[in-house]
Amino acid sequence: MLLTESVSGPAAAPGTSKEGSEIIGSVTPGSGIKSTNEVVGLDVNANVHSWNGGQLKPAIDRYTALGPLLWRVIIDRGDWESTQLPGTADTVDWNAYSTIYSTGKMSDLWSTVRYIEASPGQKVMINVMGGVPGWMGGSKIRDDKEDY
């Protein structure tokens, strides 16, 4: 997804800009008014399920070569805690969580994030998509499980 800032008025000469941003082209809407769009950011999605032992690295490299980017790293289904651990929401079983967060798709998540962030200027946000474990409600988090 490209984030653009629209500037109304006559198109600027190629290669000129306002506030130091590069102008990459001009657009003429159907009304006949000419405007210029500036690219002020680029956002890239990466799904951890494509990591596959590092097979995603060449694609990541192509994008990081473009310069600083914001990455939305997607992990499908927040179901990595398949059974409710003993205790309350205020109790943390570090041994159990260490295992959960260092294996399977969670390991792929950390590998993907680590690889992206190894390139200068890259920023990552993690996006959990899909349902949660059955004990939390499955397709919607139950009110009594919000704190877990």
C-alpha positions in Angstrom: 0.0 0.0 0.0 1.4 3.4 -0.9 0.7 6.3 1.3 0.5 9.5 -0.7 0.0 13.1 -0.1 -2.0 15.0 -2.7 -0.9 18.4 -3.7 -3.5 20.5 -5.6 -2.5 22.9 -8.3 -0.2 22.7 -11.3 2.1 19.8 -11.6 5.7 20.4 -10.4 8.6 19.8 -12.8 9.9 16.2 -12.6 12.3 15.7 -9.8 11.2 18.7 -7.8 9.3 18.5 -4.6 7.9 20.3 -1.6 9.6 19.8 1.7 12.3 17.5 0.2 10.0 14.7 -0.9 10.5 13.3 -4.4 7.7 13.7 -6.8 7.3 10.6 -8.9 4.6 11.6 -11.3 1.4 13.5 -11.8 -2.3 12.5 -12.1 -5.0 14.1 -14.1 -8.4 13.3 -12.7 -11.4 13.2 -15.0 -12.4 16.8 -14.0 -9.4 18.2 -15.9 -7.7 19.4 -12.7 -4.1 18.3 -12.6 -2.6 17.3 -9.3 0.6 15.8 -8.1 1.0 12.9 -5.7 4.0 12.4 -3.5 5.0 9.1 -2.0 5.6 9.7 1.7 5.8 6.1 2.8 5.7 2.5 1.9 4.1 -0.3 3.9 4.8 -4.0 3.3 3.0 -7.1 4.5 4.8 -10.3 5.4 3.1 -13.4 6.6 5.2 -15.6 9.0 3.7 -18.7 7.4 5.8 -17.9 4.4 9.1 -18.0 6.4 9.6 -21.7 5.7 13.1 -21.9 7.2 14.2 -18.6 5.6 12.6 -19.0 2.1 11.1 -15.5 2.6 14.5 -13.9 2.8 15.0 -13.0 -0.9 11.6 -11.3 -1.0 12.4 -9.3 2.2 15.8 -8.4 0.7 14.1 -6.9 -2.4 11.9 -4.6 -0.3 14.6 -3.6 2.3 16.8 -2.5 -0.6 14.2 0.2 -1.3 15.1 1.9 2.0 13.2 2.5 5.3 9.9 0.7 5.3 7.1 -0.1 7.8 6.4 -3.9 7.9 3.1 -5.4 9.0 4.2 -8.9 10.0 1.1 -11.1 10.0 0.6 -14.3 12.1 -2.6 -16.2 11.4 -4.7 -17.3 14.3 -3.9 -16.3 17.8 -4.1 -20.0 18.9 -0.6 -20.7 20.1 -1.8 -21.2 23.7 -4.0 -24.1 22.7 -5.0 -25.0 26.3 -5.5 -22.6 29.2 -2.5 -22.7 31.5 -3.1 -23.2 35.2 -3.5 -20.1 37.3 -5.0 -16.7 36.6 -4.4 -13.9 34.1 -2.0 -12.4 36.7 0.1 -15.6 36.9 2.8 -16.3 34.4 4.2 -19.8 33.9 7.5 -18.8 32.3 8.5 -22.4 31.5 5.3 -23.0 29.6 5.5 -19.7 27.7 9.2 -20.1 26.9 8.3 -23.3 25.1 5.2 -21.8 23.4 7.0 -18.7 22.2 10.2 -20.5 20.9 8.6 -23.2 18.7 6.4 -23.6 15.6 4.9 -20.5 14.1 6.1 -18.4 17.0 9.6 -19.3 16.1 8.9 -18.3 12.5 7.4 -15.0 13.8 10.6 -14.1 15.7 12.8 -15.2 12.8 10.9 -13.1 10.3 11.0 -10.0 12.6 14.7 -10.5 13.4 15.6 -10.8 9.8 13.6 -7.7 8.7 15.0 -5.6 11.6 18.6 -6.6 10.7 18.3 -4.2 7.8 18.7 -0.5 8.6 15.6 1.7 8.8 13.0 -1.1 8.9 10.2 -0.9 11.4 7.9 -3.8 12.3 4.4 -4.1 13.7 3.0 -7.5 14.5 -0.6 -8.2 13.4 -2.4 -11.3 14.9 -5.3 -12.3 12.6 -8.0 -14.8 12.9 -9.5 -16.6 15.9 -8.2 -17.5 19.3 -8.1 -20.8 21.1 -11.4 -22.5 21.9 -10.9 -21.9 25.7 -10.8 -18.1 25.0 -13.9 -18.2 22.8 -12.7 -19.4 19.3 -13.9 -16.7 16.9 -14.4 -14.0 19.5 -12.6 -13.5 22.8 -15.0 -14.0 25.7 -15.4 -11.1 28.2 -14.1 -13.3 31.1 -10.9 -14.1 29.0 -10.0 -10.5 27.9 -7.1 -10.3 30.5 -5.4 -13.6 29.4 
